[in-house]
Amino acid sequence: METEESREELKVEEAEEEKLEASPTREVSTYKIGEHEVEEVEGEGVYTTLRCARCGLAVPLNEVEKLVSKPCGMPEAPSRIESREASREVCEFCGREAIGRYYTGGASPNQMISIPMCSDCLSKHEQLYMKNRPAMVYGRRLVRGRYPAIEEEKTAWVNEISTWFVSKNGSWNCPRCREEFKRLGDAVKHFIETHPELTSTKEKIYVHGIGEVYKTWQGLFCNICGLMLPSEDALREHYRIHHGGV
């Protein structure tokens, strides 16, 4: 015979069941450690166990370095391979696979754009930089800029950012911080992205006894022969010795 007490107990049990049914199912979250996608699972002892959802490798939380040192035994999912393939860029000029994004553009920094290039097309841009020389107009005269580099050094002039790059021992250095790069294109990319405050076009200033000359962050150009000098004093001395000036 059902008593009042048993009916109350039944109501409590039914309420607990309804609460459990109404509670949301916990989603298992995974995160990346090394090559593994791990999730936390209950383990024996004090520590939580981390288990790779792909290859099944399980380690206690206090031995997480094993996940970093051991490769995942399962191949990458096809969907991820396709996603990575789709993210690869092709060269803007020839359509082959690009090795990275490099800068090209017009006559001022705000016209420069970063585009994907293959190694061959980047080499053509690098050769262009090494052939170009800055052009400065004084009245009706056109003066080509020169850099006082020694013979065994290679020089490149990147018109868009009005900056000289110099190669020593087969490598190209950033003209500002001297960081070394194997490729001119990488040195130019580093300079633009790391020292944006210096990527400015030439400006004209007045030097007493000489007149108007062009100036960049690296120095001043002689308005007669185009040689770059590091300071106004050096320019005046050069002008006095070579051009009969002050």
N, C-alpha and C positions, 0 to 999 in steps of 0.2 A: 504494500500500500504506500502510495506516494505521500510523503509528509511535507509540511511547509518548509522545513529546513532543506530537504532534498531539492525542492523546486527553486529555492534561492541559489543553491550551489549550481544548478543547471543554467540559470540565468547568467551567473557570473562566467561560466565556461563559454556560453554562447557569445557573450560580449567580448571576451578575450579573442575568440576565433574571428569575429567580425573585425576587430582591431588589426589583427595580423593580416587578414585579407586586404584590408584597406591601405596598409602601409606600402609605400613604393618599394620596388625591388632595387637592391643596391647594385649600381653599375660598377663593374670591375675596371679600374683605370690602369693603363700601362704607361711606362715611360722608358726612355732610352738610357742604357748604361753600356758603353762600349758598342759592340755590334748587337747587343741583346735588347729585346723589348720585354721588360720585366713587370711583374705584378706581385703585390704582397699577398702571401698566403699564410695561414696559421701553421706554425712549426712547433717541434718539440723543444722544450727548454725555455730559456729566457728570451731568446731573440726571435723576431719575425723572420720568416723565410722569404727570400726573393726568388721567383721562378721565371725563367724566360718563356714567354708565350709561344715562341717559335720552335726552339730546340729542346725545351724542357729542363735545361740546366737549372738546378736549385741550390742556393747557398744561403747560409744564415746572414743576417744583416751585418754582423761584425766581420764577414769575409767578403765584402762587396768588391774588393780588388780583384777577386777571381773572375768576376764578370768582365772586368776591363781587360784582363790579360788573356782570357780564352776567347777564341773566335766562335761565332754562332755557327752551329752545325747545320742549320737549315738554309737553303737558298733563298734569295730575296724574292718576295712576292712579285708575280708578273705585273700587277698593277703599278708597283713602285718602280720597276724597271722602265715601264712605259712612260711613267711620269717624268723620270729622270731624262729619258731620251727626248721627250717633248721639250724639256727645259734647255737643251743644248741649242746654242745659237749658230747661225750660219753667217758667213762673211757677207757684208753689205755690198761688196763689189763683185765677187765671183761666185758666191753661193756655196762655196765649200765650208767645211766645219771651221768655226772661228776658234782662235786660241784665247780670246779675251776681248774686252772693250777698250778701244784706244781713241784718242782725241784727234779730231780734224775739224776744219771749219774755215771761217772767213778771216777778216783782217782785225778783229777785235775779240777779246775774251768772251763777251756775251754771245758771240756768234759760234763759238766752239761747241761741238757736240761729241758725245762718246758713242761710237758705233762698233759693232762686232767686226773683227778682221781676222783673216787667216794669216799664217806666217808669211806667205809670199807677198800678199798685198801690204802687210805692215812693213816688209822690207822695202817696198817701193816708196812708201811714205818716208821711211828713214833716209833713203837715198836722196829724196827731194829736200829734206831738212838739211842734209850735208852739202847740197849744191846751192841752196838759197843764201842770199846775203841781204841784209837790210838796205832798203833804198830810202835815202833822205834827200829832200828837195830844198835847196837854198837859192831863192830867186828863180833863175832859169837853169841852174846847175843841178845835176843829179849825182849824188855822192853815194858810193857803196860802202857799207860799214866793213871794218876789218877788226879782227880780234888779235891781240898780241900773243898768240900761242907759239910755242916752239915747234920746229919742223916735224918731230915725230908724233906730235899730238894731232888728233882729228878733232874738228870743230863742227858744230851744227847750229844753225840758227832757226829757231821756231818762230816764224813771223807772227803767228797769232798771239803769242805771249811775250814777244820782244825780249827773249832770253837766249843767251849763249850756253851751249852745253859742250863740254870738253871731254874727250876720251883719252885715258891714259892706260897703257898696258892692256889694251883690248877691252876695257870696261868703261862704262859711262857713269860719271858721278853726278848726283844732284848738285846743281850750282850753288844751292843754299846750305844744305846740311851735310853734303859730301857723301851721302849714302850711295853705295856702289851697285850698279846694275849691269847685267850682261848685254841687254838690248837698249838701244837709244829710246825706243818706244816706251819701255817700262820706266826709264828715267823721266821722260816727259810726263807720263801718266802720274807718277809719284809726285812730281813737282806741282802739277796743276791741282791735285787733290790734297796735298799736304801743306802747300804754301800758297793758297789762293790769293792772299793779299799782295803777292808779288806779280801776279799774272796781269800786268797792265801794259798798255801800248806806250810808245815813245811820247815824250812831251818836249816842248821847246823851252829852254831857259836862257836868260841873258847872262853872259860872262864878261866882266869888265875887261876891256882891251881886246876882246876877240869878237864879241857880238853874239848873235843867237846860235845856240848849238842844241842838238838833240840829246836827251838824257833818258836813261832807263835806270832801274834799281841797281844795275851792275856798274854803271859809270856814264861817262860823257863821250860823245863822238866828236872828233875833230871835224870842223866844217870845211876843211880843205882836202884832206886825204881819207877821212872816214875812220881813222884809227880810234879804238876805244881806250880811254884813259880812266883811271879809278877816281880821280878827284879834280877839282878846278885848278889846284896848284900844279898837278901833274900835267893837265892840259895846257896851262900857260907855259910850262917849261918845254913841252913838246913843240908848242907853237913858236916859241922863241928860237929853238935850235933848228927846226926844220922849215919854218915858213917865214922867218924874219919878222916875227911879231914881237909882242911885249916881253 
